[in-house]
Amino acid sequence: MADQHAQECRAITLALLGGNLPAQRLYEGLGFAYMGTVPLFYEDTGWTDFLLYEYVL
């Protein structure tokens, strides 16, 4: 069995499509902090800016 401390989560990170204002407002209201924007490629969207949000546990 793996060491319990190695499996502890310290933060939750979420990525959302740029321009998704309702999700941005929700995450910020729940205490998530904006961490930056990265371009990611998905077949259904192509290259798209994704906003990264993090919640420290």
mmJSON file of the N, C-alpha and C atoms, coordinates in Angstrom:
{"data_MODEL":{"atom_site":{
"group_PDB":["ATOM","ATOM","ATOM","ATOM","ATOM","ATOM","ATOM","ATOM","ATOM","ATOM","ATOM","ATOM","ATOM","ATOM","ATOM","ATOM","ATOM","ATOM","ATOM","ATOM","ATOM","ATOM","ATOM","ATOM","ATOM","ATOM","ATOM","ATOM","ATOM","ATOM","ATOM","ATOM","ATOM","ATOM","ATOM","ATOM","ATOM","ATOM","ATOM","ATOM","ATOM","ATOM","ATOM","ATOM","ATOM","ATOM","ATOM","ATOM","ATOM","ATOM","ATOM","ATOM","ATOM","ATOM","ATOM","ATOM","ATOM","ATOM","ATOM","ATOM","ATOM","ATOM","ATOM","ATOM","ATOM","ATOM","ATOM","ATOM","ATOM","ATOM","ATOM","ATOM","ATOM","ATOM","ATOM","ATOM","ATOM","ATOM","ATOM","ATOM","ATOM","ATOM","ATOM","ATOM","ATOM","ATOM","ATOM","ATOM","ATOM","ATOM","ATOM","ATOM","ATOM","ATOM","ATOM","ATOM","ATOM","ATOM","ATOM","ATOM","ATOM","ATOM","ATOM","ATOM","ATOM","ATOM","ATOM","ATOM","ATOM","ATOM","ATOM","ATOM","ATOM","ATOM","ATOM","ATOM","ATOM","ATOM","ATOM","ATOM","ATOM","ATOM","ATOM","ATOM","ATOM","ATOM","ATOM","ATOM","ATOM","ATOM","ATOM","ATOM","ATOM","ATOM","ATOM","ATOM","ATOM","ATOM","ATOM","ATOM","ATOM","ATOM","ATOM","ATOM","ATOM","ATOM","ATOM","ATOM","ATOM","ATOM","ATOM","ATOM","ATOM","ATOM","ATOM","ATOM","ATOM","ATOM","ATOM","ATOM","ATOM","ATOM","ATOM","ATOM","ATOM","ATOM","ATOM","ATOM","ATOM","ATOM","ATOM"],
"id":[1,2,3,4,5,6,7,8,9,10,11,12,13,14,15,16,17,18,19,20,21,22,23,24,25,26,27,28,29,30,31,32,33,34,35,36,37,38,39,40,41,42,43,44,45,46,47,48,49,50,51,52,53,54,55,56,57,58,59,60,61,62,63,64,65,66,67,68,69,70,71,72,73,74,75,76,77,78,79,80,81,82,83,84,85,86,87,88,89,90,91,92,93,94,95,96,97,98,99,100,101,102,103,104,105,106,107,108,109,110,111,112,113,114,115,116,117,118,119,120,121,122,123,124,125,126,127,128,129,130,131,132,133,134,135,136,137,138,139,140,141,142,143,144,145,146,147,148,149,150,151,152,153,154,155,156,157,158,159,160,161,162,163,164,165,166,167,168,169,170,171],
"type_symbol":["N","C","C","N","C","C","N","C","C","N","C","C","N","C","C","N","C","C","N","C","C","N","C","C","N","C","C","N","C","C","N","C","C","N","C","C","N","C","C","N","C","C","N","C","C","N","C","C","N","C","C","N","C","C","N","C","C","N","C","C","N","C","C","N","C","C","N","C","C","N","C","C","N","C","C","N","C","C","N","C","C","N","C","C","N","C","C","N","C","C","N","C","C","N","C","C","N","C","C","N","C","C","N","C","C","N","C","C","N","C","C","N","C","C","N","C","C","N","C","C","N","C","C","N","C","C","N","C","C","N","C","C","N","C","C","N","C","C","N","C","C","N","C","C","N","C","C","N","C","C","N","C","C","N","C","C","N","C","C","N","C","C","N","C","C","N","C","C","N","C","C"],
"label_atom_id":["N","CA","C","N","CA","C","N","CA","C","N","CA","C","N","CA","C","N","CA","C","N","CA","C","N","CA","C","N","CA","C","N","CA","C","N","CA","C","N","CA","C","N","CA","C","N","CA","C","N","CA","C","N","CA","C","N","CA","C","N","CA","C","N","CA","C","N","CA","C","N","CA","C","N","CA","C","N","CA","C","N","CA","C","N","CA","C","N","CA","C","N","CA","C","N","CA","C","N","CA","C","N","CA","C","N","CA","C","N","CA","C","N","CA","C","N","CA","C","N","CA","C","N","CA","C","N","CA","C","N","CA","C","N","CA","C","N","CA","C","N","CA","C","N","CA","C","N","CA","C","N","CA","C","N","CA","C","N","CA","C","N","CA","C","N","CA","C","N","CA","C","N","CA","C","N","CA","C","N","CA","C","N","CA","C","N","CA","C","N","CA","C","N","CA","C","N","CA","C"],
"label_alt_id":[null,null,null,null,null,null,null,null,null,null,null,null,null,null,null,null,null,null,null,null,null,null,null,null,null,null,null,null,null,null,null,null,null,null,null,null,null,null,null,null,null,null,null,null,null,null,null,null,null,null,null,null,null,null,null,null,null,null,null,null,null,null,null,null,null,null,null,null,null,null,null,null,null,null,null,null,null,null,null,null,null,null,null,null,null,null,null,null,null,null,null,null,null,null,null,null,null,null,null,null,null,null,null,null,null,null,null,null,null,null,null,null,null,null,null,null,null,null,null,null,null,null,null,null,null,null,null,null,null,null,null,null,null,null,null,null,null,null,null,null,null,null,null,null,null,null,null,null,null,null,null,null,null,null,null,null,null,null,null,null,null,null,null,null,null,null,null,null,null,null,null],
"label_comp_id":["MET","MET","MET","ALA","ALA","ALA","ASP","ASP","ASP","GLN","GLN","GLN","HIS","HIS","HIS","ALA","ALA","ALA","GLN","GLN","GLN","GLU","GLU","GLU","CYS","CYS","CYS","ARG","ARG","ARG","ALA","ALA","ALA","ILE","ILE","ILE","THR","THR","THR","LEU","LEU","LEU","ALA","ALA","ALA","LEU","LEU","LEU","LEU","LEU","LEU","GLY","GLY","GLY","GLY","GLY","GLY","ASN","ASN","ASN","LEU","LEU","LEU","PRO","PRO","PRO","ALA","ALA","ALA","GLN","GLN","GLN","ARG","ARG","ARG","LEU","LEU","LEU","TYR","TYR","TYR","GLU","GLU","GLU","GLY","GLY","GLY","LEU","LEU","LEU","GLY","GLY","GLY","PHE","PHE","PHE","ALA","ALA","ALA","TYR","TYR","TYR","MET","MET","MET","GLY","GLY","GLY","THR","THR","THR","VAL","VAL","VAL","PRO","PRO","PRO","LEU","LEU","LEU","PHE","PHE","PHE","TYR","TYR","TYR","GLU","GLU","GLU","ASP","ASP","ASP","THR","THR","THR","GLY","GLY","GLY","TRP","TRP","TRP","THR","THR","THR","ASP","ASP","ASP","PHE","PHE","PHE","LEU","LEU","LEU","LEU","LEU","LEU","TYR","TYR","TYR","GLU","GLU","GLU","TYR","TYR","TYR","VAL","VAL","VAL","LEU","LEU","LEU"],
"label_asym_id":["A","A","A","A","A","A","A","A","A","A","A","A","A","A","A","A","A","A","A","A","A","A","A","A","A","A","A","A","A","A","A","A","A","A","A","A","A","A","A","A","A","A","A","A","A","A","A","A","A","A","A","A","A","A","A","A","A","A","A","A","A","A","A","A","A","A","A","A","A","A","A","A","A","A","A","A","A","A","A","A","A","A","A","A","A","A","A","A","A","A","A","A","A","A","A","A","A","A","A","A","A","A","A","A","A","A","A","A","A","A","A","A","A","A","A","A","A","A","A","A","A","A","A","A","A","A","A","A","A","A","A","A","A","A","A","A","A","A","A","A","A","A","A","A","A","A","A","A","A","A","A","A","A","A","A","A","A","A","A","A","A","A","A","A","A","A","A","A","A","A","A"],
"label_entity_id":["1","1","1","1","1","1","1","1","1","1","1","1","1","1","1","1","1","1","1","1","1","1","1","1","1","1","1","1","1","1","1","1","1","1","1","1","1","1","1","1","1","1","1","1","1","1","1","1","1","1","1","1","1","1","1","1","1","1","1","1","1","1","1","1","1","1","1","1","1","1","1","1","1","1","1","1","1","1","1","1","1","1","1","1","1","1","1","1","1","1","1","1","1","1","1","1","1","1","1","1","1","1","1","1","1","1","1","1","1","1","1","1","1","1","1","1","1","1","1","1","1","1","1","1","1","1","1","1","1","1","1","1","1","1","1","1","1","1","1","1","1","1","1","1","1","1","1","1","1","1","1","1","1","1","1","1","1","1","1","1","1","1","1","1","1","1","1","1","1","1","1"],
"label_seq_id":[1,1,1,2,2,2,3,3,3,4,4,4,5,5,5,6,6,6,7,7,7,8,8,8,9,9,9,10,10,10,11,11,11,12,12,12,13,13,13,14,14,14,15,15,15,16,16,16,17,17,17,18,18,18,19,19,19,20,20,20,21,21,21,22,22,22,23,23,23,24,24,24,25,25,25,26,26,26,27,27,27,28,28,28,29,29,29,30,30,30,31,31,31,32,32,32,33,33,33,34,34,34,35,35,35,36,36,36,37,37,37,38,38,38,39,39,39,40,40,40,41,41,41,42,42,42,43,43,43,44,44,44,45,45,45,46,46,46,47,47,47,48,48,48,49,49,49,50,50,50,51,51,51,52,52,52,53,53,53,54,54,54,55,55,55,56,56,56,57,57,57],
"pdbx_PDB_ins_code":[null,null,null,null,null,null,null,null,null,null,null,null,null,null,null,null,null,null,null,null,null,null,null,null,null,null,null,null,null,null,null,null,null,null,null,null,null,null,null,null,null,null,null,null,null,null,null,null,null,null,null,null,null,null,null,null,null,null,null,null,null,null,null,null,null,null,null,null,null,null,null,null,null,null,null,null,null,null,null,null,null,null,null,null,null,null,null,null,null,null,null,null,null,null,null,null,null,null,null,null,null,null,null,null,null,null,null,null,null,null,null,null,null,null,null,null,null,null,null,null,null,null,null,null,null,null,null,null,null,null,null,null,null,null,null,null,null,null,null,null,null,null,null,null,null,null,null,null,null,null,null,null,null,null,null,null,null,null,null,null,null,null,null,null,null,null,null,null,null,null,null],
"Cartn_x":[0.843,0.0,0.885,0.496,1.278,1.204,2.245,2.307,1.153,0.405,-0.765,-0.384,0.748,1.15,1.429,1.891,2.176,0.89,-0.239,-1.5,-2.354,-1.882,-2.66,-2.742,-3.939,-4.133,-3.902,-3.226,-2.96,-3.765,-4.24,-5.011,-5.849,-6.884,-7.718,-7.509,-7.197,-7.002,-8.064,-8.697,-9.726,-9.322,-9.655,-9.428,-10.774,-10.986,-12.236,-11.956,-12.845,-12.694,-12.714,-11.792,-11.792,-13.13,-13.631,-14.914,-16.107,-15.891,-16.981,-17.188,-17.814,-17.973,-18.777,-19.863,-20.584,-19.702,-18.877,-17.989,-16.917,-16.374,-15.376,-15.95,-17.146,-17.789,-18.05,-18.502,-18.767,-17.492,-16.422,-15.164,-14.609,-14.626,-14.116,-14.968,-16.28,-17.166,-16.952,-16.439,-16.155,-14.745,-13.99,-12.66,-11.511,-11.789,-10.72,-9.997,-8.683,-7.872,-7.461,-7.542,-7.095,-5.578,-5.067,-3.633,-2.98,-3.765,-3.199,-4.005,-3.572,-4.229,-3.224,-3.636,-2.767,-3.528,-2.849,-3.488,-3.403,-4.535,-4.578,-5.303,-4.919,-5.537,-6.426,-7.663,-8.602,-9.225,-9.483,-10.014,-11.329,-12.176,-13.478,-13.421,-12.344,-12.244,-11.051,-10.073,-8.837,-8.02,-7.158,-6.378,-7.287,-7.386,-8.271,-7.599,-7.823,-7.306,-8.145,-7.465,-8.11,-7.616,-8.535,-8.204,-8.006,-6.95,-6.66,-7.028,-7.765,-8.154,-7.702,-7.287,-6.787,-7.422,-7.724,-8.246,-7.314,-6.649,-5.714,-6.495,-6.214,-6.916,-6.249],
"Cartn_y":[-1.184,0.0,1.243,2.245,3.474,4.258,5.025,5.874,6.869,6.97,7.845,9.303,9.752,11.146,11.47,10.509,10.74,10.941,10.515,10.611,11.798,12.581,13.719,14.789,15.322,16.417,17.734,18.649,19.956,21.057,20.762,21.766,21.076,21.782,21.34,22.36,21.887,22.762,22.47,23.517,23.392,24.209,23.712,24.453,24.679,25.886,26.161,26.987,26.876,27.611,29.115,29.826,31.274,31.819,32.81,33.399,32.791,31.759,31.132,31.909,33.062,33.959,33.358,32.605,32.02,31.076,30.276,29.368,30.157,31.204,32.035,32.624,33.168,33.773,32.722,31.549,30.478,30.083,29.8,29.358,30.431,31.674,32.746,32.896,32.728,32.801,31.681,30.557,29.413,29.464,30.505,30.66,30.194,29.813,29.434,30.691,30.608,31.736,31.52,32.575,32.52,32.38,31.382,31.109,31.449,31.666,32.001,31.389,31.697,31.203,30.429,29.279,28.465,28.044,27.994,27.468,25.943,25.291,23.825,23.39,22.237,21.712,20.53,20.603,19.483,19.338,18.12,17.9,18.631,18.722,19.369,20.893,21.483,22.941,23.504,22.676,23.179,23.873,24.799,25.565,26.6,26.534,27.42,27.835,29.077,29.518,28.914,28.313,27.764,28.531,28.902,29.596,28.564,28.727,27.799,28.441,27.683,28.125,27.092,27.556,26.639,26.978,25.919,26.041,25.266,25.98,25.328,24.707,23.431,22.716,22.928],
"Cartn_z":[0.0,0.0,0.0,-0.778,-0.882,0.412,0.675,1.85,1.829,2.915,2.971,2.711,3.218,3.031,1.571,0.805,-0.604,-1.405,-0.873,-1.59,-1.146,-0.197,0.271,-0.803,-0.99,-1.946,-1.233,-1.894,-1.319,-2.012,-3.211,-3.952,-5.021,-5.436,-6.552,-7.663,-8.859,-10.003,-11.054,-11.557,-12.582,-13.799,-14.969,-16.212,-16.88,-17.377,-18.069,-19.308,-20.265,-21.506,-21.243,-21.873,-21.777,-22.247,-21.563,-21.93,-21.213,-20.412,-19.671,-18.368,-18.486,-17.338,-16.188,-16.445,-15.313,-14.474,-15.132,-14.39,-13.64,-14.271,-13.599,-12.31,-12.411,-11.236,-10.152,-10.568,-9.606,-8.883,-9.635,-9.016,-8.08,-8.522,-7.677,-6.418,-6.55,-5.399,-4.403,-4.886,-4.014,-3.427,-3.754,-3.182,-4.063,-5.317,-6.235,-6.7,-6.852,-7.311,-8.759,-9.557,-10.947,-10.957,-11.701,-11.73,-13.064,-14.094,-15.391,-16.519,-17.729,-18.938,-19.77,-20.278,-21.128,-22.375,-23.516,-24.722,-24.701,-24.888,-24.925,-26.186,-26.707,-27.918,-27.585,-28.018,-27.942,-29.322,-29.736,-31.083,-31.322,-30.299,-30.511,-30.46,-29.915,-29.84,-30.607,-30.945,-31.533,-30.449,-30.846,-29.87,-29.236,-27.934,-27.192,-25.898,-25.483,-24.187,-23.069,-22.107,-20.928,-19.711,-18.843,-17.608,-16.505,-15.731,-14.642,-13.315,-12.512,-11.172,-10.167,-8.987,-7.96,-6.614,-5.872,-4.516,-3.597,-2.693,-1.777,-0.629,-0.376,0.698,2.038],
"occupancy":[1.0,1.0,1.0,1.0,1.0,1.0,1.0,1.0,1.0,1.0,1.0,1.0,1.0,1.0,1.0,1.0,1.0,1.0,1.0,1.0,1.0,1.0,1.0,1.0,1.0,1.0,1.0,1.0,1.0,1.0,1.0,1.0,1.0,1.0,1.0,1.0,1.0,1.0,1.0,1.0,1.0,1.0,1.0,1.0,1.0,1.0,1.0,1.0,1.0,1.0,1.0,1.0,1.0,1.0,1.0,1.0,1.0,1.0,1.0,1.0,1.0,1.0,1.0,1.0,1.0,1.0,1.0,1.0,1.0,1.0,1.0,1.0,1.0,1.0,1.0,1.0,1.0,1.0,1.0,1.0,1.0,1.0,1.0,1.0,1.0,1.0,1.0,1.0,1.0,1.0,1.0,1.0,1.0,1.0,1.0,1.0,1.0,1.0,1.0,1.0,1.0,1.0,1.0,1.0,1.0,1.0,1.0,1.0,1.0,1.0,1.0,1.0,1.0,1.0,1.0,1.0,1.0,1.0,1.0,1.0,1.0,1.0,1.0,1.0,1.0,1.0,1.0,1.0,1.0,1.0,1.0,1.0,1.0,1.0,1.0,1.0,1.0,1.0,1.0,1.0,1.0,1.0,1.0,1.0,1.0,1.0,1.0,1.0,1.0,1.0,1.0,1.0,1.0,1.0,1.0,1.0,1.0,1.0,1.0,1.0,1.0,1.0,1.0,1.0,1.0,1.0,1.0,1.0,1.0,1.0,1.0],
"B_iso_or_equiv":[0.0,0.0,0.0,0.0,0.0,0.0,0.0,0.0,0.0,0.0,0.0,0.0,0.0,0.0,0.0,0.0,0.0,0.0,0.0,0.0,0.0,0.0,0.0,0.0,0.0,0.0,0.0,0.0,0.0,0.0,0.0,0.0,0.0,0.0,0.0,0.0,0.0,0.0,0.0,0.0,0.0,0.0,0.0,0.0,0.0,0.0,0.0,0.0,0.0,0.0,0.0,0.0,0.0,0.0,0.0,0.0,0.0,0.0,0.0,0.0,0.0,0.0,0.0,0.0,0.0,0.0,0.0,0.0,0.0,0.0,0.0,0.0,0.0,0.0,0.0,0.0,0.0,0.0,0.0,0.0,0.0,0.0,0.0,0.0,0.0,0.0,0.0,0.0,0.0,0.0,0.0,0.0,0.0,0.0,0.0,0.0,0.0,0.0,0.0,0.0,0.0,0.0,0.0,0.0,0.0,0.0,0.0,0.0,0.0,0.0,0.0,0.0,0.0,0.0,0.0,0.0,0.0,0.0,0.0,0.0,0.0,0.0,0.0,0.0,0.0,0.0,0.0,0.0,0.0,0.0,0.0,0.0,0.0,0.0,0.0,0.0,0.0,0.0,0.0,0.0,0.0,0.0,0.0,0.0,0.0,0.0,0.0,0.0,0.0,0.0,0.0,0.0,0.0,0.0,0.0,0.0,0.0,0.0,0.0,0.0,0.0,0.0,0.0,0.0,0.0,0.0,0.0,0.0,0.0,0.0,0.0],
"pdbx_formal_charge":[null,null,null,null,null,null,null,null,null,null,null,null,null,null,null,null,null,null,null,null,null,null,null,null,null,null,null,null,null,null,null,null,null,null,null,null,null,null,null,null,null,null,null,null,null,null,null,null,null,null,null,null,null,null,null,null,null,null,null,null,null,null,null,null,null,null,null,null,null,null,null,null,null,null,null,null,null,null,null,null,null,null,null,null,null,null,null,null,null,null,null,null,null,null,null,null,null,null,null,null,null,null,null,null,null,null,null,null,null,null,null,null,null,null,null,null,null,null,null,null,null,null,null,null,null,null,null,null,null,null,null,null,null,null,null,null,null,null,null,null,null,null,null,null,null,null,null,null,null,null,null,null,null,null,null,null,null,null,null,null,null,null,null,null,null,null,null,null,null,null,null],
"auth_seq_id":[1,1,1,2,2,2,3,3,3,4,4,4,5,5,5,6,6,6,7,7,7,8,8,8,9,9,9,10,10,10,11,11,11,12,12,12,13,13,13,14,14,14,15,15,15,16,16,16,17,17,17,18,18,18,19,19,19,20,20,20,21,21,21,22,22,22,23,23,23,24,24,24,25,25,25,26,26,26,27,27,27,28,28,28,29,29,29,30,30,30,31,31,31,32,32,32,33,33,33,34,34,34,35,35,35,36,36,36,37,37,37,38,38,38,39,39,39,40,40,40,41,41,41,42,42,42,43,43,43,44,44,44,45,45,45,46,46,46,47,47,47,48,48,48,49,49,49,50,50,50,51,51,51,52,52,52,53,53,53,54,54,54,55,55,55,56,56,56,57,57,57],
"auth_comp_id":["MET","MET","MET","ALA","ALA","ALA","ASP","ASP","ASP","GLN","GLN","GLN","HIS","HIS","HIS","ALA","ALA","ALA","GLN","GLN","GLN","GLU","GLU","GLU","CYS","CYS","CYS","ARG","ARG","ARG","ALA","ALA","ALA","ILE","ILE","ILE","THR","THR","THR","LEU","LEU","LEU","ALA","ALA","ALA","LEU","LEU","LEU","LEU","LEU","LEU","GLY","GLY","GLY","GLY","GLY","GLY","ASN","ASN","ASN","LEU","LEU","LEU","PRO","PRO","PRO","ALA","ALA","ALA","GLN","GLN","GLN","ARG","ARG","ARG","LEU","LEU","LEU","TYR","TYR","TYR","GLU","GLU","GLU","GLY","GLY","GLY","LEU","LEU","LEU","GLY","GLY","GLY","PHE","PHE","PHE","ALA","ALA","ALA","TYR","TYR","TYR","MET","MET","MET","GLY","GLY","GLY","THR","THR","THR","VAL","VAL","VAL","PRO","PRO","PRO","LEU","LEU","LEU","PHE","PHE","PHE","TYR","TYR","TYR","GLU","GLU","GLU","ASP","ASP","ASP","THR","THR","THR","GLY","GLY","GLY","TRP","TRP","TRP","THR","THR","THR","ASP","ASP","ASP","PHE","PHE","PHE","LEU","LEU","LEU","LEU","LEU","LEU","TYR","TYR","TYR","GLU","GLU","GLU","TYR","TYR","TYR","VAL","VAL","VAL","LEU","LEU","LEU"],
"auth_asym_id":["A","A","A","A","A","A","A","A","A","A","A","A","A","A","A","A","A","A","A","A","A","A","A","A","A","A","A","A","A","A","A","A","A","A","A","A","A","A","A","A","A","A","A","A","A","A","A","A","A","A","A","A","A","A","A","A","A","A","A","A","A","A","A","A","A","A","A","A","A","A","A","A","A","A","A","A","A","A","A","A","A","A","A","A","A","A","A","A","A","A","A","A","A","A","A","A","A","A","A","A","A","A","A","A","A","A","A","A","A","A","A","A","A","A","A","A","A","A","A","A","A","A","A","A","A","A","A","A","A","A","A","A","A","A","A","A","A","A","A","A","A","A","A","A","A","A","A","A","A","A","A","A","A","A","A","A","A","A","A","A","A","A","A","A","A","A","A","A","A","A","A"],
"auth_atom_id":["N","CA","C","N","CA","C","N","CA","C","N","CA","C","N","CA","C","N","CA","C","N","CA","C","N","CA","C","N","CA","C","N","CA","C","N","CA","C","N","CA","C","N","CA","C","N","CA","C","N","CA","C","N","CA","C","N","CA","C","N","CA","C","N","CA","C","N","CA","C","N","CA","C","N","CA","C","N","CA","C","N","CA","C","N","CA","C","N","CA","C","N","CA","C","N","CA","C","N","CA","C","N","CA","C","N","CA","C","N","CA","C","N","CA","C","N","CA","C","N","CA","C","N","CA","C","N","CA","C","N","CA","C","N","CA","C","N","CA","C","N","CA","C","N","CA","C","N","CA","C","N","CA","C","N","CA","C","N","CA","C","N","CA","C","N","CA","C","N","CA","C","N","CA","C","N","CA","C","N","CA","C","N","CA","C","N","CA","C","N","CA","C","N","CA","C","N","CA","C"],
"pdbx_PDB_model_num":[1,1,1,1,1,1,1,1,1,1,1,1,1,1,1,1,1,1,1,1,1,1,1,1,1,1,1,1,1,1,1,1,1,1,1,1,1,1,1,1,1,1,1,1,1,1,1,1,1,1,1,1,1,1,1,1,1,1,1,1,1,1,1,1,1,1,1,1,1,1,1,1,1,1,1,1,1,1,1,1,1,1,1,1,1,1,1,1,1,1,1,1,1,1,1,1,1,1,1,1,1,1,1,1,1,1,1,1,1,1,1,1,1,1,1,1,1,1,1,1,1,1,1,1,1,1,1,1,1,1,1,1,1,1,1,1,1,1,1,1,1,1,1,1,1,1,1,1,1,1,1,1,1,1,1,1,1,1,1,1,1,1,1,1,1,1,1,1,1,1,1]
}}}
